[in-house]
């Protein structure tokens, strides 16, 4: 349940605050947990966090339709949670959307709910999923949210932030060119990728 994530994040923030140890929290699925991290950052606590595309694009209600390919840890949450995560991206509280790249062979995703692998593919589809979500929605806040996520300026004090101005001499790992006019992706592509080889 969401309270488990809130308790774990609260404990991690407290430890980071008490020790001064840089702490990064992965795969947050609850907006209130992200807010706890943002509040701690404002106090100078060396903590950061991320979420994953499936927490932005799917909800617990989708489990009925999709089934075990959507089994992840933590699980996808109630429908309203994703909208709150989008809002936290838009206001700069949530600065990273990353892949939970933990795919399984089909046989380990068909072992029944309790025994099936709890992970999903994503390294190859995260950017495209997010760009398409921003481009295909009627909600202007999602487009704003994606612009905020993708155009986040470089801040050396924030782990994982990348430069928004590319020029000679800037060390970046990868530069991706995307044609937004032709970028399309069905959500089923993410589901199929969750069944792909690791």
Secondary structure, 3 states (H helix, E strand, C coil): CHHHHHHHHHHHHHHHHHHCCCEEECCCCCHHHHHHHHHHHHCCCCEEECEEHHHHHCCCCHHHHHHHHHCCCCCCCCHHHHHHHHHHHHCCCCCCEECCECCCCHHHHCCCCCCCCCCECCCCCHHHHHHHHHHHCCCHHHHHHHHHHHCCCCCCCCCCCCCCCCCCCCCCCCCCCCCCCCCCCCHHHHHHHCCCCC
